[in-house]
Amino acid sequence: MLRAALWLTSLVFVPVGLFLYFLPPEVAALLTVSPLWLARVGGGLVLAWGLLLLAASRRPDALGAGALAGGNLL
């Protein structure tokens, strides 16, 4: 069950991170994100978190459970 939860959670974080990282300036203007680097840094962090969850789903342990709980709390 933990493996499926980690995998499904990473399916949310990875696309959102990629979208934020490659956010077009037109969409950033619509969302009123002034510094585009802030969206890129945020997207990189969300993408890295999603990839960590995806890697943790291979062999769940205490670190994977902590990453899942931390991601859900954020």
Residue frames as a rotation matrix with the C-alpha (Angstrom) as fourth column:
MET 1
0.565 0.825 0.000 0.00
0.825 -0.565 0.000 0.00
0.000 0.000 -1.000 0.00
LEU 2
0.423 -0.492 -0.761 2.84
0.157 -0.788 0.596 2.40
-0.892 -0.372 -0.256 0.82
ARG 3
-0.632 -0.678 0.375 4.44
0.451 0.072 0.890 1.72
-0.630 0.732 0.260 -2.56
ALA 4
-0.146 0.669 0.729 1.21
0.957 -0.090 0.275 2.65
0.249 0.738 -0.627 -4.37
ALA 5
0.762 0.436 -0.479 0.78
0.579 -0.790 0.201 5.79
-0.291 -0.430 -0.855 -2.26
LEU 6
-0.028 -0.863 -0.504 4.33
0.145 -0.502 0.852 6.93
-0.989 -0.049 0.139 -3.04
TRP 7
-0.709 -0.244 0.662 3.89
0.639 0.176 0.749 6.21
-0.299 0.954 0.031 -6.74
LEU 8
0.187 0.878 0.441 0.53
0.950 -0.276 0.146 8.00
0.250 0.392 -0.885 -7.00
THR 9
0.689 0.005 -0.724 1.80
0.383 -0.852 0.358 11.02
-0.615 -0.524 -0.589 -5.07
SER 10
-0.401 -0.899 -0.174 4.80
0.221 -0.279 0.934 11.28
-0.889 0.336 0.311 -7.38
LEU 11
-0.400 0.333 0.854 2.42
0.916 0.130 0.379 11.30
0.016 0.934 -0.357 -10.35
VAL 12
0.767 0.639 -0.054 1.11
0.642 -0.764 0.063 14.61
-0.001 -0.084 -0.997 -9.04
PHE 13
0.564 -0.581 -0.587 4.42
0.099 -0.658 0.746 16.23
-0.820 -0.479 -0.313 -8.08
VAL 14
-0.387 -0.803 0.454 6.42
0.581 0.170 0.796 15.40
-0.716 0.572 0.400 -11.23
PRO 15
-0.078 0.359 0.930 4.03
0.950 -0.255 0.179 17.02
0.301 0.898 -0.321 -13.79
VAL 16
0.903 0.406 -0.141 3.44
0.430 -0.840 0.332 20.06
0.016 -0.361 -0.933 -11.56
GLY 17
0.327 -0.870 -0.368 7.18
0.220 -0.308 0.925 20.50
-0.919 -0.384 0.091 -11.11
LEU 18
-0.481 -0.482 0.732 7.79
0.796 0.109 0.595 20.23
-0.367 0.869 0.331 -14.85
PHE 19
0.362 0.698 0.618 5.01
0.854 -0.514 0.081 22.72
0.374 0.498 -0.782 -15.57
LEU 20
0.920 -0.028 -0.390 6.38
0.206 -0.812 0.546 25.25
-0.332 -0.583 -0.742 -13.09
TYR 21
0.022 -0.999 -0.033 9.95
0.383 -0.022 0.923 24.77
-0.923 -0.033 0.382 -14.25
PHE 22
-0.770 -0.273 0.576 9.08
0.620 -0.113 0.776 25.34
-0.147 0.955 0.257 -17.91
LEU 23
0.171 0.886 -0.432 6.44
0.708 -0.415 -0.571 28.00
-0.685 -0.209 -0.698 -17.20
PRO 24
-0.150 -0.201 0.968 6.03
0.907 -0.417 0.054 30.23
0.393 0.886 0.245 -20.26
PRO 25
-0.939 -0.269 -0.214 6.30
0.335 -0.859 -0.387 33.98
-0.080 -0.435 0.897 -19.60
GLU 26
-0.576 0.791 0.207 2.75
-0.344 -0.464 0.816 34.51
0.741 0.399 0.540 -20.91
VAL 27
0.282 0.658 -0.699 1.31
0.409 0.576 0.708 32.14
0.868 -0.485 -0.107 -18.32
ALA 28
-0.411 -0.509 -0.756 3.49
0.906 -0.135 -0.401 33.70
0.102 -0.850 0.517 -15.63
ALA 29
-0.963 0.101 0.251 2.05
-0.085 -0.994 0.072 37.10
0.257 0.048 0.965 -16.52
LEU 30
-0.092 0.991 -0.097 -1.48
-0.234 0.073 0.970 35.70
0.968 0.112 0.225 -16.25
LEU 31
0.409 0.187 -0.893 -0.68
0.688 0.581 0.436 34.19
0.600 -0.793 0.109 -12.84
THR 32
0.791 -0.159 0.590 1.05
-0.300 -0.942 0.149 37.45
0.533 -0.295 -0.793 -11.80
VAL 33
0.700 -0.698 -0.151 4.35
0.600 0.460 0.655 35.77
-0.387 -0.549 0.740 -10.99
SER 34
0.898 -0.337 -0.282 6.79
-0.401 -0.890 -0.215 38.64
-0.179 0.306 -0.935 -11.32
PRO 35
-0.112 -0.992 -0.066 10.17
-0.935 0.082 0.346 36.98
-0.337 0.100 -0.936 -10.88
LEU 36
0.622 0.372 -0.689 10.16
-0.674 0.702 -0.230 34.04
0.398 0.607 0.688 -13.27
TRP 37
-0.407 -0.838 -0.365 13.16
-0.432 0.528 -0.731 32.53
0.805 -0.140 -0.576 -11.50
LEU 38
-0.551 0.269 0.790 10.95
-0.794 0.123 -0.596 31.98
-0.257 -0.955 0.146 -8.43
ALA 39
0.606 0.794 -0.042 8.63
-0.747 0.550 -0.373 29.72
-0.273 0.257 0.927 -10.45
ARG 40
0.411 -0.528 -0.743 11.63
-0.471 0.575 -0.669 27.88
0.781 0.625 -0.013 -11.88
VAL 41
-0.693 -0.663 0.284 13.18
-0.562 0.248 -0.789 27.27
0.453 -0.706 -0.544 -8.45
GLY 42
-0.199 0.720 0.665 9.82
-0.826 0.241 -0.509 26.17
-0.527 -0.651 0.547 -7.06
GLY 43
0.723 0.467 -0.509 9.28
-0.684 0.582 -0.439 23.87
0.091 0.666 0.740 -10.03
GLY 44
-0.072 -0.848 -0.525 12.73
-0.490 0.489 -0.722 22.36
0.869 0.206 -0.451 -9.58
LEU 45
-0.746 -0.179 0.642 12.04
-0.666 0.211 -0.715 21.67
-0.007 -0.961 -0.277 -5.91
VAL 46
0.231 0.912 0.338 8.65
-0.790 0.379 -0.482 20.10
-0.568 -0.155 0.808 -6.60
LEU 47
0.625 -0.074 -0.777 10.15
-0.609 0.576 -0.545 18.03
0.488 0.814 0.315 -9.41
ALA 48
-0.481 -0.866 -0.135 12.98
-0.521 0.407 -0.750 16.82
0.705 -0.291 -0.647 -7.17
TRP 49
-0.510 0.381 0.772 10.47
-0.753 0.237 -0.614 15.93
-0.417 -0.894 0.166 -4.44
GLY 50
0.595 0.786 -0.166 8.38
-0.753 0.473 -0.458 13.96
-0.282 0.397 0.873 -6.94
LEU 51
0.323 -0.562 -0.762 11.41
-0.511 0.574 -0.640 12.10
0.796 0.596 -0.102 -8.21
LEU 52
-0.724 -0.529 0.443 12.42
-0.639 0.272 -0.720 11.29
0.261 -0.804 -0.535 -4.62
LEU 53
-0.041 0.802 0.595 8.95
-0.773 0.352 -0.528 9.85
-0.634 -0.482 0.605 -4.02
LEU 54
0.728 0.279 -0.626 9.16
-0.659 0.539 -0.525 7.86
0.191 0.795 0.576 -7.24
ALA 55
-0.193 -0.881 -0.431 12.54
-0.498 0.467 -0.731 6.45
0.845 0.073 -0.529 -6.22
ALA 56
-0.699 -0.038 0.714 11.26
-0.704 0.209 -0.679 5.68
-0.123 -0.977 -0.173 -2.72
SER 57
0.392 0.917 0.070 8.38
-0.874 0.395 -0.284 3.68
-0.288 0.051 0.956 -4.20
ARG 58
0.112 -0.426 -0.898 10.87
-0.621 0.676 -0.398 1.09
0.776 0.602 -0.188 -5.47
ARG 59
-0.223 -0.202 -0.954 11.64
0.571 0.766 -0.296 -0.12
0.790 -0.611 -0.055 -1.94
PRO 60
0.449 0.484 0.751 9.61
-0.239 -0.745 0.623 1.67
0.861 -0.459 -0.219 0.76
ASP 61
-0.276 -0.510 -0.815 11.26
0.783 0.372 -0.498 2.15
0.558 -0.775 0.297 4.13
ALA 62
0.146 0.322 -0.935 11.12
0.885 -0.466 -0.023 4.65
-0.443 -0.824 -0.353 6.97
LEU 63
-0.722 -0.452 -0.523 12.66
0.179 -0.853 0.490 7.39
-0.668 0.260 0.697 4.80
GLY 64
-0.865 0.442 0.236 10.05
0.251 -0.025 0.968 6.82
0.433 0.897 -0.089 2.09
ALA 65
0.051 0.907 -0.417 7.23
0.939 0.098 0.329 6.92
0.339 -0.409 -0.847 4.61
GLY 66
-0.081 -0.169 -0.982 8.65
0.656 -0.751 0.075 10.15
-0.750 -0.638 0.172 6.04
ALA 67
-0.956 -0.274 -0.103 8.95
0.090 -0.612 0.786 11.67
-0.279 0.742 0.609 2.56
LEU 68
-0.517 0.837 0.181 5.34
0.556 0.168 0.814 10.78
0.651 0.521 -0.552 1.79
ALA 69
0.242 0.605 -0.758 4.09
0.968 -0.201 0.149 12.20
-0.062 -0.770 -0.635 5.08
GLY 70
-0.388 -0.468 -0.794 6.15
0.441 -0.851 0.286 15.37
-0.809 -0.239 0.537 4.64
GLY 71
-0.980 0.034 0.198 4.94
0.175 -0.340 0.924 15.86
0.099 0.940 0.327 1.08
ASN 72
-0.176 0.984 -0.013 1.33
0.741 0.141 0.656 15.46
0.648 0.105 -0.754 2.13
LEU 73
0.179 0.199 -0.963 1.79
0.884 -0.462 0.069 17.90
-0.432 -0.864 -0.259 4.99
LEU 74
-0.771 -0.495 -0.401 3.26
0.258 -0.818 0.514 20.52
-0.582 0.292 0.759 2.65
